[in-house]
Amino acid sequence: MVTTIQVHQGLLEQLDRLKKDMGVRSYEEVIVHLLQESKRLDGSYFGKLKKLNTFEREELDRLD
């Protein structure tokens, strides 16, 4: 099924630039790519909480 969506001119211009930069033929390909990227964990999130103490496992005495 094909449908039409309304976007403001500024967004259309951004989509046009992305389509050209990505070398894809359709806005659908741009949108699919953006959705897939949004689901990935960005590597820049690693190390965001640098002030946290390092994790060390506590050894617990077990009662047998």
Buried (B, 14 or more C-beta within 10 A) or exposed (E): EEEEEEEEEEEEEEBEEBBEEEEBEEBEBBBEBEEEEEEEEEEEEEEEEEEEEEEEEEEEEEEE
